[in-house]
């Protein structure tokens, strides 16, 4: 038997069992992938459909507003009828309800959110950032950052989908205007597993012109990283040697000849450590000129240009 049912404070409708053949999916599916349908079907088989799918009447059939995965799961179970919450709403309200439910359930990926926000604001023109933010309970800046992700190169978007870079890192890349630089930088971030903090520093240096990044720069960064590690290992080895000589010196204070010789050697090692530290700093801030772009070399004319190279250790 049909009955009135309150969906929310502003939406009412009717709960009824609807023939599955009369139900169709909507044209604006927010989720791009329908994963784990079989897992959901198994749950419905065991426990039943715990929540009706939300539909609206349209052109003689019922169009799904929210619950397309539940609908697909029931189809795999060969259901003849599905319990539906039938409401009377327009296209804009249907889209908003679908978006709100998916956001509450946290079923949308970041890129799916971005596309849904863009569809609402730009494609359909149903409202601005502030309007949508008020509808879904998110800030306008959150929506802006999500939409900007869609402007990233395909390679970066694929990295997001494959979870080789995080959304926070991807949002940092949005501030870089050059598409090629974005792509190459995302490869480096993924390869080197750079943290958000290090990514932010690198992006800032690129934006401010202190670092140049192109397809040949990856080798420069990689080589610099290797050099920094070699310097660190050498410095540690010398510090260990200097400490051990210091231990011997403590035991030879009464033998002035050995004491003076070892003290002199320890001072030499100390000087060697200082030299290595200076060399490390120089290599850190003076990468090879061939790793810079042709445009940069023309701009600065000589090796006095010192782009900031991050220490990736």
Buried (B, 14 or more C-beta within 10 A) or exposed (E): EEEEBEBEEEBEBEBBBBEBEBBBEBEBEBBEEEEEBEEBBBBBEEEEBEEBBBBBEEEEEBBBBBBBBBBBBBBBEEBEBBBBBBBEBEBEBBBBBBBBBBBEEEEBBBBBBBBBBBBBBEEEEBBEBEEBBEBBEBEBEBBBBBBBBBEBBEBBBEBBEEEBBBBEBBBBBBEBEEBEBBBBBBBBBBEBEBBBEBBBBBBBBBEEEBBBBBEEBBEBBBBBBEBBEEBBEBBEEBEEBBEEBEEEBEEBEEEEEBBEEBBEBBEEBEEBBEEBEEBBEEBBEBBEEEBBBEEBBEEBEEEEBBBBBBEBE
